[in-house]
Amino acid sequence: MLKRWLNLSKQSPRGWGIAKAMDMLNSSHLAGMSSEAKRCALLMALEAAGTGVEGLIQDAVYQQRLLDQQEEVREAKLRRIEAAMLERNRAVQAELDRLTARHLARLQANLDAIAQHQDEFRAWQKGKEQESQRMTDAAAFCVPHGHASHSATLSVVMEPIRARG
């Protein structure tokens, strides 16, 4: 209930206050009565208490001012909390950005290392192909003419030799 947060006093500094009037109008004794009947009951209670409508209205204005002041204080507190939390979030985001950049750099270094090893492997493969071709060319001179061509692989060139062996 909002009343818990509002801290309206039951007894106004001037006597019968707006909080007491609100309680009376929400009483089970007046439940089901018309607005006019509730108004008459309230005016009768004010008269019996020796309090006029003016005092009740003044108390309502006073209580409203207190509520407005309390709202300002609470809103200022909320703004301070929001500002502090947003600053914390900015710090966390900055740290996250630093960590992300550092890890992205590590990932890129790993990818660069893979690319370097791939390049080295491809260069080795090219050298292997060249060396294999040189062996094939040299081995081709060892077999009778017509059994191997210069474009043949070493295994094709060696086949007649294995067959003899």
Secondary structure, 3 states (H helix, E strand, C coil): CHHHHHCCCCEECCEECHHHHHHHHCCHHHCCCCHHHHHHHHHHHHHHHCCCHHHHHHHHHHHHHHHHHHHHHHHHHHHHHHHHHHHHHHHHHHHHHHHHHHHHHHHHHHHHHHHHHHHHHHHHHHHHHHHHHHHHHHHHCCCCCCCCCCCCCHHHHHHHHHHHC
